[in-house]
Amino acid sequence: MGKRSAQCKFPVARIKKIMQADEDVGKVAQATPVLISKALELFMASIVEETAKEAKSRGAKKMSVYHVKRTVHTNDTFDFLKDIVAKVADPVENADGAGEARGAKRRKTTKGDDSE
């Protein structure tokens, strides 16, 4: 077998290092981290695509961490991530209708009128 025809999107050497950090893992075949890299690439493409659909369905122009949370909760494929996204705050509506995460710090604005 010659050179790898496809470039990996995720660093194979780092994947191998992470795998070998587990004391139960012995030697790792050369192809294994390459396959893990490809699987990770396909997984990331899938979750990003589904999150983009979620964001569009809600009329958002940008994807947010909340959209990822909604994707995880509405798609059985991503069930294993529910514990991780549970900590993500749900957005609340502002007076102007824009969503903001609960607990997010808001910038104070002054209107130049200091009298009370």
C-alpha positions as CSV (number, residue, x, y, z in Angstrom):
1,M,0.0,0.0,0.0
2,G,1.4,3.4,-1.0
3,K,0.8,6.9,0.4
4,R,-2.5,7.8,2.0
5,S,-4.7,9.1,-0.8
6,A,-6.9,11.2,1.5
7,Q,-5.7,13.8,4.0
8,C,-7.0,13.3,7.5
9,K,-8.9,16.2,9.0
10,F,-8.0,15.4,12.6
11,P,-4.4,14.8,13.7
12,V,-3.7,11.0,13.6
13,A,-0.6,11.2,15.9
14,R,-2.7,13.0,18.6
15,I,-5.5,10.5,18.3
16,K,-2.9,7.7,18.7
17,K,-1.4,9.5,21.8
18,I,-4.9,9.8,23.3
19,M,-5.6,6.2,22.7
20,Q,-2.4,5.0,24.3
21,A,-2.9,7.2,27.3
22,D,-5.4,4.5,28.4
23,E,-3.3,1.9,30.3
24,D,-5.6,-0.8,29.0
25,V,-4.7,-0.1,25.4
26,G,-1.6,-1.8,24.2
27,K,-0.2,-1.4,20.7
28,V,-2.3,0.4,18.2
29,A,-2.3,-0.7,14.5
30,Q,-1.3,2.0,12.1
31,A,-4.7,2.1,10.4
32,T,-6.7,2.5,13.6
33,P,-6.0,6.2,14.3
34,V,-6.7,6.9,10.6
35,L,-10.1,5.2,10.9
36,I,-10.9,7.0,14.1
37,S,-9.9,10.3,12.4
38,K,-12.3,9.6,9.5
39,A,-15.1,8.5,11.9
40,L,-14.6,11.7,13.9
41,E,-14.8,13.8,10.7
42,L,-18.0,12.1,9.6
43,F,-19.5,12.5,13.1
44,M,-18.6,16.2,13.2
45,A,-20.1,16.8,9.7
46,S,-23.3,15.0,10.8
47,I,-23.8,17.0,14.0
48,V,-22.9,20.3,12.3
49,E,-25.4,19.6,9.5
50,E,-28.2,18.7,11.9
51,T,-27.4,21.7,14.1
52,A,-27.6,23.9,11.0
53,K,-31.0,22.5,10.2
54,E,-32.1,23.2,13.8
55,A,-30.9,26.8,13.7
56,K,-32.6,27.4,10.3
57,S,-35.9,25.9,11.6
58,R,-35.7,28.5,14.4
59,G,-35.0,31.4,12.0
60,A,-31.5,31.9,13.4
61,K,-28.8,33.3,11.1
62,K,-26.0,31.9,13.3
63,M,-25.7,28.5,15.0
64,S,-25.3,28.7,18.8
65,V,-24.5,26.2,21.5
66,Y,-28.2,26.1,22.3
67,H,-28.9,24.8,18.8
68,V,-26.4,22.0,19.4
69,K,-28.3,21.2,22.7
70,R,-31.6,21.1,20.8
71,T,-30.1,18.9,18.1
72,V,-28.8,16.4,20.8
73,H,-32.2,16.3,22.5
74,T,-34.3,15.9,19.3
75,N,-32.0,13.4,17.5
76,D,-31.6,9.9,18.9
77,T,-28.2,9.5,17.2
78,F,-26.7,12.0,19.6
79,D,-28.4,10.6,22.8
80,F,-25.0,9.9,24.3
81,L,-24.3,13.6,24.5
82,K,-27.3,14.6,26.6
83,D,-25.3,14.7,29.9
84,I,-22.7,17.0,28.3
85,V,-25.2,19.5,26.9
86,A,-27.4,19.5,30.0
87,K,-25.3,22.3,31.4
88,V,-26.1,24.6,28.4
89,A,-28.4,27.4,29.4
90,D,-31.7,27.8,27.5
91,P,-32.3,31.2,25.9
92,V,-34.8,33.6,27.3
93,E,-36.6,36.3,25.3
94,N,-35.5,39.9,25.8
95,A,-37.8,42.9,25.5
96,D,-36.6,43.3,22.0
97,G,-37.4,39.7,21.1
98,A,-33.7,38.6,20.9
99,G,-32.9,35.4,22.7
100,E,-30.2,35.4,25.4
101,A,-28.9,32.6,27.5
102,R,-30.1,32.5,31.1
103,G,-27.4,33.5,33.5
104,A,-25.5,35.3,30.7
105,K,-24.0,38.6,31.7
106,R,-25.7,41.6,30.2
107,R,-23.8,44.8,29.4
108,K,-25.1,47.8,31.2
109,T,-26.1,50.7,29.0
110,T,-26.5,54.3,30.1
111,K,-28.6,56.8,28.2
112,G,-26.6,59.8,29.5
113,D,-29.3,60.8,31.9
114,D,-27.9,60.5,35.5
115,S,-30.8,62.2,37.2
116,E,-33.3,60.2,39.3
